[in-house]
């Protein structure tokens, strides 16, 4: 499960100086998927207009993410919203 970070909480992310609650959260909303599961992952997404790309900060090194269909749609929606911001 992945959620887009709330920019008002957590540690400092690499996308800017605002505080981002990014990285693994140590909670397991759907139970532990595998023995190496680190729990809920909060990410930050930001358009970089100068480079014409969307930056995604996972806040940690990750090997895999598990997404339900709803999680996948929410992640895709966030990417599309950042894409729209990039092209605005």
N, C-alpha and C positions, 0 to 999 in steps of 0.2 A: 504494500500500500504506500502510495506517495501522496503528499499534500504539498501545496505551494506554501512556502513559509510566510508567516505573519511578520512583516518588516518591523513590528514594534517590540518583538521579544527575542530572546536568545542571544547567541554569540555573534561576533562580527563575521560577515561573509566576504568573499572576494569580489563581489560585484560593486562594492561601494563602501561608504563609511557608515551607512545605516546599520542598526542592529538587526540581524536576521536569525530566526530560530531554525537554522538549517542543520542538516545531518541526521544521523540516526537518533531516534527519540527514546529507545529502550522500552517502548510499549508495543504490545502485540494485539491489535484490534481483532484479528482473526486467528489468533493462536500462532505459535512458532511454526513456520513452514518447513524449515530444515534446521539441523543442529547449529549451523553457522548463521542463522537468521539474526540480524541486529535490530529488528523491529521497524516500526514506522519510520519512513524516510521523508524529511521535509526538504524541499529544494527551493531555490530562488531562480527565477527566470527574468532576464532583462534584455531588451533590444539594445544593440550597439549600432546606432545609426552610422557612425563614422566607418565602421568596418562592414556594415550591411549584414550582420549576423545576430542571432539570438544566443546569448550566453546562458548556460544552465549550470548553476553551482550546486553540487550535491553535498558539499560540506564535509565530505569524507571520501575515501576510496571505496568503491563498491564493485562487486562481482556480478550482481544480478538484482533485478527488482521483480516483484510479483504484483501483477495488476488484475483485479477483477474487470469484467467488461465496463462497469461504471467508472472504476478508477482509470482505465485506459481512455475512456471518453473525456473524463475531466482533465487528464494530462494533455490529451490532444486539443481540447478546448483552450487550455491555458497557452499552448504553443501557437494556436491560431490567433488568439488575442494578442500575443506578443508580436506575431507576424504582421498583424494589422497595424499595431503601433509603429512597427519598423517602416511600413510603407506609407504611413500617414504624413 
